[in-house]
Amino acid sequence: MNIPALIELDIDSSIWERFFSVFPLVVIGTREADGSPDLAPKHLAMPMSWSNHFGFVCTPSHNTYQNIERTQQFTVTYIRPSQTLLASLAATPRCDDGSKPITRSLPTFAAQKVDALFISEGYLFLECELQQMVDNLGENSLIIGRIVGAKVAADALRSSDQDDADLVLGAPLLAYLYPGRFAEITSSTQLPFPAGFKR
Ligand SMILES: Cc1cc2nc3c(=O)[nH]c(=O)nc-3n(C[C@H](O)[C@H](O)[C@H](O)COP(=O)(O)O)c2cc1C
């Protein structure tokens, strides 16, 4: 078997910009201290358990972190491939007075169980209460929430009436290829699990 040529990476600096890897792209919704809504994109984000926990990596200097520390809650919108511009706009730098007016221009609707907004026309909407913050991961922290409300768009809901491949074709998924590309996933194939596999 041929072994591909391997390049040693410098682990004294971040390795993740040296190659592409696949992430989701979500928008986290929180409430600012002055009562205005905040929205910010995150790609270091995924379920944190086999039950209903969700976690993402955030920087304590971001308002998102400080808002969650204060309010103990946040929303998560899983966006569609057509919404990458919206997610990017949510990362617009703050004005000198600390405000982020772009947030009010984004299409949103209110969550029901927590005091924050979702991005309209995403496909998965989670409402979370803070369970745990894990600090000191370099300059980042891990924020883990307990999901207290969840809604999925009808066209993204799996059902025994529809083939999973057709579902993904009809409601394409977004793959964020860090550090700066994205792909629209319309084609997918069943993973070959081993016989008798149980998780
Ligand atoms: C595509 C994209 C992905 C991002 N992913 C993350 C992430 O996973 N974690 C993080 O802390 N910041 C991430 N950011 C940066 C912040 O979300 C961003 O700087 C944001 O504006 C902070 O806003 P806030 O002060 O309202 O929290 C990402 C930005 C972009 C454009």
The ligand as a MOL file (V3000), in Angstrom:
LIG
                    3D

  0  0  0     0  0            999 V3000
M  V30 BEGIN CTAB
M  V30 COUNTS 31 33 0 0 0
M  V30 BEGIN ATOM
M  V30 1 C -18.0850 31.8790 9.0960 0
M  V30 2 C -17.7350 32.2890 10.5200 0
M  V30 3 C -17.5920 31.3370 11.5200 0
M  V30 4 C -17.2750 31.7190 12.8370 0
M  V30 5 N -17.1470 30.7460 13.7960 0
M  V30 6 C -16.8420 31.1160 15.0650 0
M  V30 7 C -16.7380 30.1350 16.1040 0
M  V30 8 O -16.9310 28.9390 15.8740 0
M  V30 9 N -16.4250 30.5640 17.3720 0
M  V30 10 C -16.2110 31.8970 17.6560 0
M  V30 11 O -15.9490 32.2470 18.8230 0
M  V30 12 N -16.3200 32.8530 16.7000 0
M  V30 13 C -16.6370 32.4830 15.4200 0
M  V30 14 N -16.7730 33.4430 14.4550 0
M  V30 15 C -16.5550 34.8560 14.8100 0
M  V30 16 C -17.6980 35.5000 15.6030 0
M  V30 17 O -18.9080 34.8630 15.6240 0
M  V30 18 C -17.8360 36.9640 15.3060 0
M  V30 19 O -16.6230 37.6140 15.4790 0
M  V30 20 C -18.9880 37.6750 15.9630 0
M  V30 21 O -19.1170 38.8610 15.2610 0
M  V30 22 C -18.9270 37.9820 17.4400 0
M  V30 23 O -20.0880 38.7480 17.7190 0
M  V30 24 P -20.6160 39.1000 19.1680 0
M  V30 25 O -19.6630 40.0770 19.7760 0
M  V30 26 O -21.9450 39.6770 18.8680 0
M  V30 27 O -20.6630 37.8360 19.9380 0
M  V30 28 C -17.0930 33.0840 13.1380 0
M  V30 29 C -17.2290 34.0570 12.1170 0
M  V30 30 C -17.5460 33.6570 10.8270 0
M  V30 31 C -17.6970 34.7190 9.7580 0
M  V30 END ATOM
M  V30 BEGIN BOND
M  V30 1 1 1 2
M  V30 2 1 2 3
M  V30 3 2 2 30
M  V30 4 2 3 4
M  V30 5 1 4 5
M  V30 6 1 4 28
M  V30 7 2 5 6
M  V30 8 1 6 7
M  V30 9 1 6 13
M  V30 10 2 7 8
M  V30 11 1 7 9
M  V30 12 1 9 10
M  V30 13 2 10 11
M  V30 14 1 10 12
M  V30 15 2 12 13
M  V30 16 1 13 14
M  V30 17 1 14 15
M  V30 18 1 14 28
M  V30 19 1 15 16
M  V30 20 1 16 17
M  V30 21 1 16 18
M  V30 22 1 18 19
M  V30 23 1 18 20
M  V30 24 1 20 21
M  V30 25 1 20 22
M  V30 26 1 22 23
M  V30 27 1 23 24
M  V30 28 2 24 25
M  V30 29 1 24 26
M  V30 30 1 24 27
M  V30 31 2 28 29
M  V30 32 1 29 30
M  V30 33 1 30 31
M  V30 END BOND
M  V30 END CTAB
M  END
